[in-house]
């Protein structure tokens, strides 16, 4: 029997399209890091190789499950420096689709590592799934939601998932609209921290409803348009080689520069560029490429909130 309330006050008006962007085969969870935990549990891996150049939250599920891990470095094309033949049957190799621009390399990597490969597409929401490759996505890196994760894997845990609840993680999204980015930042930090060490749950109804109303094709178009506009002007100055596949929909424009003052200059003009990732400076040493990339790559926003005119404003400072 349906016991939902009828009448009374209204809820936030949201779309009611129940179709998932990734289709029925996706497992909809409460975070990308829990997608990784799901993979590690269902595949019973005993060890995982992860890049120095990645977010520290990936260690949460690895440590939680007490799985052995080993770091590897990458080159200045954002590609692993690693002997893939050393991966054992009980071990996994995780590769990050950096900034959503490594599609061509991933297709080659999937041919070299035919099993035990895990693709971290947290920075590549629009990257297509490769059949047989465990892959996870993070919608909050691309859209105005507080949590959520999408997983593709060929095995399922024998687990009844409790549904997550997201309303109490939404304040930063609302404050940015009603107040400002600066006044919502503390809430963003607190809400981000609240996702730490959460158990695996199903995606919340609120997050799912917000995502159901998004115009994904518009976002795909705007991100590529902004990225390509910046790249046309900055490619000769950018120390990071970029070979963009047609399928790539970037998260940001990664501008590698030796100008140590540029990041602060942008911040001073209210152009906020996230650092990917501060923890790498603790994990790695100065001789590692990952260390240099963390210091030198500036992640310039190119998302759907902005136009080519906004890109021109950014270029005034770059």
N, C-alpha and C positions, 0 to 999 in steps of 0.2 A: 504493500500500500504506500502511495506517495504521501509523505507527511510534510511537504514543504508549506511554508506559510503563504497565505493568500491575503492581499491587502496590506494596509499600514504604510510605513514610510518607504521611499524608494532606495534602491541600492545604486552604486555608481553605474552609470549607463555604459555598458560594454557590449561588443558584438556577441553573437551566439553561434558563430560558425565553429563547429566541433572538429573540423578537419585539421590534422597536424601537418605542418609544412613538409615533414619528412615522410609522411605516409604511415600506413598501419604497421609497417615492420619496425618502426622505431620504438625503443623502450623509453618512456618519458619519465625522467627522474628529477630529483630536486636540486642537483648540482652536477657540474662536469666532473669534479673530483670524486663524487660518488659513482659516476659512470665508470671511472677507472677502478674504483674498489670493486664494483660489480664484475668487471672483466677479470681482475686478479683472483677473485673468489671463485667464479664459475670455471675458469681455466686452470685453477690450482697451480699457478706458477710459483716457483721457489726463489726466483731471482728476476730482477728487471734492470735493464740498462736505460738510464735516462740522461738527457743532456745537462751539462752545467747550466746552459742557457735556457732556463725554464722557470716557471713560477714555483715558489717554495710550497704552495698548497698541495702540490702533487705528492709530496712526502707524507702528507697526513694519512691517506689510505695505505701507503706502503708500510709505514711504521705501525699503524693500527693492526695490520695483518701480520706484522713481524716477518716481512719478506726482505730478503737480502737485496741490496741495490748497489749499482756501480755507475759512476758518472762517466760520460765521454765528452770530449770537446768537439767543436764544429769548426769548419773553415770559414773564410770571409765571404763565401757564397751561402752561408747558413746550412751547410751540408755536413753530415757526420764524418769525423775522422775515426774510422772504426773498421775492424776486420769482421765482417758479417758472418764469416765461416765459423767463428768461435762461439756463436750462439747455440746453446744446447736445447734439446727438446723441451726441457722443463723451464726454460728461461724466455723472457719477453724482451722485445726491443721497442722502446717508445720513441717516436719521432714527432716533433712539433711542426705543424704547418705554419711557419713563421709569418706573421702579419697577413696571412691569407694569400701569399704570393708564390708558394713553392709547389704548385700543381704539377709542373713538368717533371720536377725531380721526384715527387712522390710516385708518379707512374713508373719511373725507372726503379725506385726503391722497392716497390711492391713486386717487381720481377726478381729482384735479388733476394729479398726475404719473403719467401712464399708462404711461410707460416710463422706464427708468434710475433707478428708485427702489430703494434698498437699505434694508431694515428690519433694524435691530439689535435683536433680541429677547433679548439676553443677560440682561436683567432681566425677561423675560416668557416664561418657559418654556412656559406653557400657552396662550399667545396663538395662535389658529388661523392657518394659512397662508392668504394671499390668492393666488389663482391668478394666475400670471404675475409675481409680485413676488419678487425675490431676497431671501431671509430667512435669518437664522442665529440659533442658540440656544446657550446655555452652561449645560449641566446642573450644573456645579459651583457655580453661584450659587444653586441650589435644593436640592441633595442632597449627601450625603457621598461625593463622588468627587473625584479629584485633577485631572482634566482632561476633555477631550472637547468636541465641538462637533457640532451638527446643521445641515445646510445644505439649503435648497431653492433650486434654480435650474433653468432650462430648458435649460442647455447643460452638457456635461461636458468636462473636460480630457482630452486624450489622454495619460494619465499612469497608470502602474502605482504604486499607493501602498504603501509599506512600512508594516507595522503598528507602531503605537507600543507602548511598554512603560511601565507605570505603577507597578510595585511599589515603585520607589525614590522615589516621590513621595507615599507613603501615610502616612508616619510621624506627621504632625500629626493625621490622622484617628484613628489608633490611640492616640496619646498623650492626646488629649482624652477618650477613653473610659477609659483605664487610670489616667491621672494627673489632669490638669486642663486647662482652656482656656488658662490662663496658661503652663503648662509645655510646651504644644504650640505656642505662638505663634511661637517662633523657627523651628521646623520648617516651620510654615505659610508664613512669609516666604521661607525658602529654597526650598521646593517651588514656591511661586508664581513666584519668579524663574527657576526652572529651565525654565519653559515659554517664556521669552522667546526670540525668534528661532529657534524650532524650525521645521524644514521641514514642509511639508504631509505628514501621514501619516494612515493610517486609525486609527480609534479603537482603543484597546488592548482586548485580550480581558478584562482585569481590570475596567476601567471599564464595559465593555459588560455583563459578568455582574452587577456590582453594580446597575446600572440596571435590569436585567431583573427583579430581585426587589423593586422598589419598588412600593408601593401608591399609585399616582398619584391615585386618586380620594379616598383618605383625606387626602392632602396638600393637594389642591385644596380640600377642605372645611375643613380646619383653618386654612389660611392666610386664607381668606375670612372665617371666623368670627372669628378674632383681629383681623383688619383692621377689620371692621365694628364690633366691640365698641369698639375704640379710637376709631374715627371718630365714633361716636355721641356720645362724651363730649368729644372734642377738636375737632370740626369748627368750633365757634364761635371757638376760639382759634387754629386753624390758618390761617396767612396764605396757604397754598397752596390754591387752589380744587381740589376733587376731585369729579369726576363719573364715578362708577364704572359701567362697563358690566357687564352680567350675565356676559359672557365673561371679564372680567378676573380673574386670580388674582395678587395683588400679591406682589412680592418682599419689600418692607418697608412700613412706614407712614411716608411722608414728612411729617414735622411741621415746618413752617416757622415759626420763632419768632425774635424779636429778643432773647431771653434768652441772652446770651453765656456764661452760666455753666452752662446746663443740660447740655450735652454732658459736661462734666467731672464734674458731679454724678452723672450716670448711670454713667459709667465708674468713679467712686469706689465705687459700689454694685454693681459687677460686671455692669453692663448695658452691653454693648459695641455701639456704634452706628458703623458704618463711615462715613467721609466720602466722599461722591461729588461731585467728585473733587479731590484736592489740586492736581493739575496745572493745573486751570482757573484758579487764582489766578495762575499764571505766564503762561498763554496769553492771558488776557483782562485788561481794565483795570477799575478800580473802577466806571466808569460803565456797564459791561455788566451786563445782568440776570444773566448766567451767574455773574458774580463774586459777586453778592449771594446767589444761590441756593446756591452752594457754601458760603458762610459760614453761611447761616441754616437750611438744611434738615438736620434730624436724622433719620437713617434708623432708626426703631425696629423691632426684630425682631418679626416676626409669624409665624415659620415653624412647621412641623409639630412641632417639639420642645416647643412651649409650649402652655399652656392659657389659658383665660380668667382663671384665678387668677393666672397669670404676668403677664397684661396688667394686672390690678388692681395688682400689685406695682409695675409700671412707672409706672402712673398716680399712685402715691403720691409719686413724685419729680417728675413732670411737672406 
